[in-house]
Amino acid sequence: MTILKRILNNKKGGWEKKLLALISLAHMASKESIEVLEAYYKNPDPEMKEYAKLALDEAKYLAKA
């Protein structure tokens, strides 16, 4: 979890790694992963905003299932 959070918060990181981190966090659908996604969604990289929203929505949906 910590590694994924670091990937998202690294402003020099590539979008490909961030996208994979978002997907991984979304599929975990745990309380902690949702908190990480919510924090990132509040201040995402501009090109990742839509992906951050989709990942957050997916995690919340899967957590309810």
C-alpha positions, 0 to 999 in steps of 0.5 A: 500500500505504501509503495502505491501511495508513494508512486501517486505522490511522486510528481516526477513519476510517469503516468503509466506507473500512476495508472497502474497504482490507481488500478491496483488501489481500486481493485483492493477496495479496502478502507485504506486504499479508498482513503489513499484514492480520496487523498490523491483525488483531492490533488491529482496530477492534471492528466490523472484527474479523470482516472483518479475519479474512476478508480475512486468510484470503482473502489467504493463500488467494489467495497459495497459488493 
